[in-house]
Amino acid sequence: MSKKNPQGEVWIFAEQEDGQLKDVALELCGKARELASALGVKVGAILPGHKVADLAKTLFAYGVDKVYLIDDPNLARFASCPYARVFETLIEKYAPQIVLYGATPVGRDLAPRIASATRSGMTADCTDLQIGDVVDPKTNETYANLLHQIRPAFGGNIVATIINPEQWPQMATAREGVFPKKDPEEGRTGELIEENVEIPAELLVVETIERFVESKKVDLKGARIVVAGGAGVGSKENFQLVFDLAEALGGAVGASRAAVDCGWIDRDYQVGQTGTTVRPALYVAVGISGAVQHRVGMQDSAKIIAINNDPDAPIFSIAHYSIVGDLNVVVPLLIKAVKERVVLD
């Protein structure tokens, strides 16, 4: 079991691929900085890889105080067992109080292994992380400065706050886009700590023979405008209205899980708890009822326009502009207005 250390650092997994840091790692830097400031401790980043020392400068700029670099040819590509050994070794040595991971395929593989090895609690797919106190109702004992791990539960019907007062470090994963990426502070420096972790031969059982990277069909995270369709669109053929409006606005196409499950559009386009989290300047929800699973993936958009024929649709509760009407009538009018650059009455 890992040491309990209320004065320990807040760590993030600085996930990288081919010498490029993942966006989620930089997003976690900002959240870790916020948590560490509340606790009065430093932010650390675990950086496994090979010939990736230059990435430390970027991590410092995004708010990290210490970078723990583990440079090893065996870590050039992610492999579950060697990476887990690195974390287990450093957690035992330095006893951080919080460790955060991106909920990427790599993070989802790695975090549970480390939680199991260190006998720590771990909450997946958090939408928020906060520091706070908890009082045990049975003993009236106060647990100070615990990590409140917040995420939707029971199919998104409730939002649960999960705490871990007994097992340390406290660990959580967060999806890409959940936390905004802070602006880097150019010239900011920190401490680079080079660590050597022995990786036994029996852990090097997987060899990459050939690697194929499939390109993304859509870049929802980078889009300034997203037009998303839901089950209310009615059919795969009718989904063309969503594509037409997105084209007119110069935006990307998104979808709710319901539309994806209907087979109208590929899962790469899904926005929400089990899809992509977006924060565009404009989000247009077409025929989307607004279940909480979808809202958590787009509710921080700068402007939200919702089009639905149900005046009681939950999406209207977070929309800045609400249009109650038949999308088959409303969307063509919007396309026409955009193309002609006129304002609808």
ChimeraX attribute file (.defattr): number of C-alpha atoms within 10 A of each C-alpha:
attribute: neighborCount
match mode: 1-to-1
recipient: residues
	/A:1	12
	/A:2	20
	/A:3	17
	/A:4	16
	/A:5	14
	/A:6	17
	/A:7	13
	/A:8	21
	/A:9	26
	/A:10	29
	/A:11	30
	/A:12	27
	/A:13	24
	/A:14	28
	/A:15	24
	/A:16	21
	/A:17	12
	/A:18	11
	/A:19	15
	/A:20	10
	/A:21	17
	/A:22	15
	/A:23	17
	/A:24	24
	/A:25	23
	/A:26	29
	/A:27	21
	/A:28	32
	/A:29	30
	/A:30	21
	/A:31	23
	/A:32	27
	/A:33	21
	/A:34	18
	/A:35	22
	/A:36	20
	/A:37	14
	/A:38	13
	/A:39	18
	/A:40	12
	/A:41	18
	/A:42	20
	/A:43	29
	/A:44	31
	/A:45	29
	/A:46	21
	/A:47	26
	/A:48	28
	/A:49	24
	/A:50	17
	/A:51	16
	/A:52	20
	/A:53	18
	/A:54	9
	/A:55	17
	/A:56	24
	/A:57	17
	/A:58	18
	/A:59	25
	/A:60	25
	/A:61	20
	/A:62	24
	/A:63	27
	/A:64	28
	/A:65	22
	/A:66	21
	/A:67	25
	/A:68	21
	/A:69	23
	/A:70	22
	/A:71	19
	/A:72	17
	/A:73	11
	/A:74	16
	/A:75	19
	/A:76	17
	/A:77	16
	/A:78	17
	/A:79	19
	/A:80	19
	/A:81	18
	/A:82	23
	/A:83	22
	/A:84	19
	/A:85	19
	/A:86	21
	/A:87	23
	/A:88	18
	/A:89	15
	/A:90	16
	/A:91	20
	/A:92	14
	/A:93	11
	/A:94	13
	/A:95	20
	/A:96	26
	/A:97	24
	/A:98	24
	/A:99	26
	/A:100	27
	/A:101	25
	/A:102	31
	/A:103	20
	/A:104	17
	/A:105	8
	/A:106	15
	/A:107	21
	/A:108	17
	/A:109	14
	/A:110	22
	/A:111	26
	/A:112	21
	/A:113	19
	/A:114	23
	/A:115	23
	/A:116	12
	/A:117	15
	/A:118	20
	/A:119	15
	/A:120	18
	/A:121	20
	/A:122	23
	/A:123	22
	/A:124	20
	/A:125	22
	/A:126	23
	/A:127	21
	/A:128	14
	/A:129	21
	/A:130	16
	/A:131	16
	/A:132	14
	/A:133	12
	/A:134	16
	/A:135	11
	/A:136	10
	/A:137	8
	/A:138	6
	/A:139	7
	/A:140	9
	/A:141	10
	/A:142	12
	/A:143	15
	/A:144	13
	/A:145	16
	/A:146	20
	/A:147	24
	/A:148	22
	/A:149	25
	/A:150	20
	/A:151	21
	/A:152	18
	/A:153	12
	/A:154	8
	/A:155	10
	/A:156	16
	/A:157	11
	/A:158	11
	/A:159	14
	/A:160	15
	/A:161	17
	/A:162	17
	/A:163	19
	/A:164	18
	/A:165	18
	/A:166	11
	/A:167	18
	/A:168	25
	/A:169	33
	/A:170	25
	/A:171	26
	/A:172	27
	/A:173	25
	/A:174	27
	/A:175	25
	/A:176	25
	/A:177	20
	/A:178	24
	/A:179	21
	/A:180	18
	/A:181	18
	/A:182	15
	/A:183	11
	/A:184	15
	/A:185	12
	/A:186	11
	/A:187	10
	/A:188	15
	/A:189	18
	/A:190	18
	/A:191	13
	/A:192	17
	/A:193	11
	/A:194	13
	/A:195	15
	/A:196	13
	/A:197	17
	/A:198	11
	/A:199	16
	/A:200	10
	/A:201	8
	/A:202	9
	/A:203	14
	/A:204	14
	/A:205	9
	/A:206	11
	/A:207	9
	/A:208	8
	/A:209	5
	/A:210	5
	/A:211	6
	/A:212	5
	/A:213	5
	/A:214	6
	/A:215	6
	/A:216	8
	/A:217	10
	/A:218	13
	/A:219	13
	/A:220	23
	/A:221	18
	/A:222	12
	/A:223	18
	/A:224	17
	/A:225	24
	/A:226	31
	/A:227	25
	/A:228	27
	/A:229	34
	/A:230	27
	/A:231	21
	/A:232	20
	/A:233	23
	/A:234	16
	/A:235	14
	/A:236	15
	/A:237	9
	/A:238	15
	/A:239	21
	/A:240	14
	/A:241	19
	/A:242	28
	/A:243	18
	/A:244	17
	/A:245	26
	/A:246	20
	/A:247	14
	/A:248	15
	/A:249	17
	/A:250	14
	/A:251	21
	/A:252	23
	/A:253	25
	/A:254	35
	/A:255	31
	/A:256	31
	/A:257	26
	/A:258	18
	/A:259	27
	/A:260	21
	/A:261	13
	/A:262	14
	/A:263	12
	/A:264	21
	/A:265	19
	/A:266	15
	/A:267	19
	/A:268	16
	/A:269	23
	/A:270	27
	/A:271	28
	/A:272	22
	/A:273	25
	/A:274	16
	/A:275	20
	/A:276	24
	/A:277	26
	/A:278	27
	/A:279	24
	/A:280	22
	/A:281	14
	/A:282	18
	/A:283	27
	/A:284	26
	/A:285	27
	/A:286	31
	/A:287	28
	/A:288	29
	/A:289	25
	/A:290	22
	/A:291	17
	/A:292	19
	/A:293	20
	/A:294	26
	/A:295	21
	/A:296	22
	/A:297	24
	/A:298	24
	/A:299	21
	/A:300	18
	/A:301	21
	/A:302	13
	/A:303	17
	/A:304	24
	/A:305	18
	/A:306	26
	/A:307	28
	/A:308	25
	/A:309	17
	/A:310	17
	/A:311	13
	/A:312	11
	/A:313	17
	/A:314	15
	/A:315	25
	/A:316	23
	/A:317	11
	/A:318	18
	/A:319	20
	/A:320	12
	/A:321	12
	/A:322	17
	/A:323	17
	/A:324	15
	/A:325	15
	/A:326	16
	/A:327	22
	/A:328	14
	/A:329	9
	/A:330	15
	/A:331	18
	/A:332	15
	/A:333	14
	/A:334	19
	/A:335	19
	/A:336	14
	/A:337	14
	/A:338	15
	/A:339	12
	/A:340	9
	/A:341	10
	/A:342	10
	/A:343	8
	/A:344	9
	/A:345	3
